[in-house]
Amino acid sequence: MQIIPVLFRRIYDTPAYVALIPSLAVILDYSLTFFLAENTGMILQWEASPLVRFAVAHNIIAVYLVAIVLFYYGAAYAVLRILRPTRYYQYGVVLVLLVSVTHVLGGMSWQFRNAWYSDGIFTLSVLSIIIAVCLFGYAFIRQEHLST
């Protein structure tokens, strides 16, 4: 039964594996969006992302999806690769997982169609930004303090 913890540890220790998680979450998010929305008119009217609305309006959703998946993978991988030798890596992983969960919950919002649920997802998004800014600020201040 030690296989699962060993597998999780191997995934955790490899930025390339962790970076796959938000990419898969984005795919799941938009799969749920297009499956659960009744039609593209609903997506144009109710989707929170202006980029998704633009892609749907201009019939370039496949191009958009490939671009956003590659962007999420590249951004997550770059940040985690930079953070890997530091003690901040664990916070980067948590942030990547939080963004991933937010995406999956966003895709599920088409099932619930509830203002409270949507507001909760928006709160998670803002929380992700706050965590990222606070960690960057803390790291910057700590680095300045150590260099003086």
N, C-alpha and C positions, 0 to 999 in steps of 0.2 A: 504493500500500500504506500510505499515511499515514492512511487513513480510520480504521482501528481505533484507533491511539493517540489520534487527535483525538476519537473517540467516547468512549473511556475517560476522557479528560481532561474532556470536557463532562459526563459522568455524575459524575465525582469532584467537580467544581466546583459541582454543583447538589445541595444537601441534599435537595430533594424527590425527586430520582432515586435517590440513595443510600438514602433511607428506604424505597423500594419493595423493596429487596433483602431485609430481614428479613421483610417481609410475605409476599413470595413464598416465602421459606424455610419459614415457618410453614405455608403452604398445602401445600407439598410434603411437609413433615414429617407432617402429619396425613393427607394423601392416602396416603402410604406406609404409615402406621400402619393405616388402615382397609383398605387393599388387602392388606397382607401378614399382618395378624393373621387368624387363622382364623375368629374370631367375636368378638362383643362381650364374651363371658365372659372371653376371653383378655385383652382390653383392661382389663376391670375387675380382673383378677388381676395383670397384669404391667406395666401402664402406670405410668411413674414420676410423671407429673403428677397430683396429686390433683384439679386442676380438670378435666382431661380425663375422669378416672374419674367425677367428679360429673356432668359433662355427659352422659356415656354412660348412667349409671345413671338419670338423670332425662329422658332422650330429648330433650335440648336442644342437641345437638352443633352444629346449624346456627347457632343463636344464639351459642353459645360461639365458634365459628369466626369469625363476622363480628366479634364483640367483640374477640377476640384479634388479629385482623389489623389492625383499626382502632387498637387500643392500640399494637401494635408500630410501625405507621406513625407515629402521633402522637408517641410517645416518641422514636423515632429522628429524626424531623424536628425536633422541638423542640430536642433536644440538639445536633444538627448545625447547626441555624440559629444557636443561641447560640455554638457553637464556631467558626463559619465565619470571623469576622474575626480569630480568634486563631491562634496557631501550634499550638494543641492540636487543631485540626480533623482533621489527619491521624491522630491517635490515636483520635479519635471514629470515623472511618471504619473504621479497623482493628478497633476494638471491635465496631462494627455488623457487619462482615464475619465476625468470630469467632463472634458470637452466631448469625449466619445459618448458618454452616458447622455449628455445634453442632446446630442444629435439623435440618438435612438429615441429618446423621449419625445423629441420634436416630431419625428415621423409618426409616433403613436398618437400625437395630438389630433390627427385626422380621424382617429377612431372615437375619441372622447368629445371633441369639439366643445370644450368648456373653457370659459374665460379664466377661471382660477387655475386650471391646468396650464394654460398658455402663459399666464403670468408667472407660474412657478418655473417654467422652462426659461423664461426671460430672466428670472432671478438667478438661476443657475449659470446662465451665460454671463451676467454681470459679475457674479461671484468668481467665475474663472478669470475674468479680466482683473478684478481686484487682487486676487491671489497672485497673478503673474506680475502685476505692478509692485505689489508689496515685496515679493521675493526679489525682484530686480533691485528695488530700492534698498532692501536690507543687505543684499550682496554688495551693492555699490558702496553703501555707507561703511560696511564692515571692511571692505577692501581699502577704502580711503583711510580708515582708522588704523589699519594694520600697516599701511605704507608710511605713516607719519611717525 
